[in-house]
Every structure is written in structure tokens, then in C-alpha cells.
Amino acid sequence: MKKQLNLYLSTGILGFFVFGSMFIGDIYEAFYGNSSIWWTNQDMMLPLDKSKDRFELWINGQPLQTRLDNGSLFAVSADGNQYRLVSKDISVRLNNWHSRQAEILKSALVWAFITGASIAFILAGIGQLTLDRKIRSRLPG
């Protein structure tokens, strides 16, 4: 009797290694990846008013914007002259790691589902092999 390829088992093993490695790679990147590379580019820094939804700086109990509005912040230029700071003098760089991490975890969820399906195929393949062996052992000859 010719042995046939167990399609469930081979599909499950292939899927487990391919999609399981993608799942593990995404999980590793999400929790141990380099979070310091996701800062806003220096050429694309945001003005203070466009970063209010993700960033707020307080100075001595008052928001930075309040300090700028009431004129209580000053800076010194390179030539030694003092001037009042305004909003356009301040720009913000944000670390976008949290949004990147969320994207990675979403894809990891997909890989986890497919890896689980691959494990189900492996179990079905093992079940089919066991059933085939029981049937063959009962056959005469």
C-alpha cells in the first residue's frame, strides 16, 4: 500500500514554522524593539499648538502656553539680548513608539490566529495518522 502525504499535518507544520516565526518576531519587536528611533524627524518638528493632544508641559504649576500668553518666559539670544518667548519659538519632537507598537501588536494578533490554526491542522493530521494506523492494523494481511 502506497503511503500518502498527510496534507493536514504537512500544512500545519509549515504554517506553524512560517507564521509562528512571524508571530514571535512581532512580539519580540513590540516588547524589546528599539523605541528610541521613532522620534519625529527634526525637519518635521511640530509647533506647540499642534501637539496639545499628545504633549503638555507645565512650568511651576502653569501650562507652558499660559506662560507664553502672559509673557512670563524669556530667552537670551546668541548675542546676549534678552527677548520674550512666543509660541513660534518652541517646537516639539514626539516619540511615536506607542503607535508603532500598537501596529506591531495588531499584526502579531493576526499571526497568532494563523499559528493557532496551524496547530489545529497539526492536531488534525496527527488524528488522521492515528486513525489510519488503527484501520491498517485491523486489515488482514
N, C-alpha and C positions, 0 to 999 in steps of 0.2 A: 504494500500500500504506500503510495507516494505522500510524503509529508507536505502539507500546505502551509503557507505563511499565515501566521495568526495576525490578521490585519489590526485587530483591536490592540493587541499587545505592542506591535511594532509602532503603530501610530501614537500610542500612549507614551512609549519610551522616547520616541523622537520629540514629541511635544513637550514632555517633561524636561528634557535637557535644553531644548531651544527656548521655550517660553519661561521655564523655571530660572534659567540663567539671566534672562531679561528682567524678571521679577527681582531676583537677588541684586542685580546691578542697580536697578532703580531704588530699591530700599537702601542699599549702601550709599548711593549718591545723595539721597534725601536726608540721611541722618549723619553721614560722615563726609559729605562733599564740602568743597571749598566755598564757604559762604561769603568770603571777602571779595570775590570777583564780580559781584552783582551790583556794585555801586553805580549810580547814574554817572555817565561819562562827564568829564569836566567841561567839555564843549557844550553839553546839554543840561547844565545845572538849571534848576527851577527857581523862579522868583518866589519870594516868601509867601505871597498871597496864593500861589498855585499849589503850595504844599501843605495847606492848612488841614486837609483831610487826613494826612499821614504824619504830620510833624508839628510839634508845638514846643516852643522854647520859652521858658519863664525866667525872668531876672528879678530876684528879690521880691517874689510874690506877685509879679505882674507879667502878663504876656509880653513878648518882645514887640508885637505890633502896637500895643498900648504905649510902651516906652518910646517907640518911634513916633507915634502920633503926637504925644505930648512934648516931644523934643528933649528928652532927658538923656539921650545917648549921644556921645561924641567920640570922634576918632581923630587921630593925628596923621596927617599926610606925610609922605616921604621927606618933604622939605621942612617939616616941623610945624606946619599950620594946623590949628585945630578947626574941625568942622562938624556940623551936626549930621548924624547918620539919618538916612531916609531909607525907605523900603528897597529902592533900586540898588542901594549899596550892598544889600545882603542877598546871597543866593544859597540854595540848598542842594546838597547831594544826598540822595536817599539810597539805602541798601534795599534792593528788590529781591533779596533772597527768599523772603517769606512767600512771595507769589510764585517764584520759580519752584520752591519746594512743594507748594500745593499742586503745581502742574506735574511734577515728578511723581507725587503720590497718587494722582489720578491715573496716570499711565500704569503705575505699579498695581493698582487695583484691577485693571484690565488684565495684566499679565498674571495676576494671582488667580483670577477666574479661569483663564485658559489653562493655567498649570493644574488647577483643580480638576478641570475637565479631562486633562491628560492623565491624571491619576485615576480618574474613573475609568478611562479606557484601559489602563494597565490592569485594574482590578477585573474588568470585564474580560480582558484577554486571558488572565490567569484562570478565571472561572471557566472560560471556554476550553482552555487546555485541560483543566481538571475533568471537565465533563467528557471531553474526547478520550482521555485516558481511561475513564471508567467504562465508556462504551466499548473501547477496543479490548479492554480486559475481559469483557463478557462475551466477546465474539469467539466462536470456535476456531481453532487453528493455530 
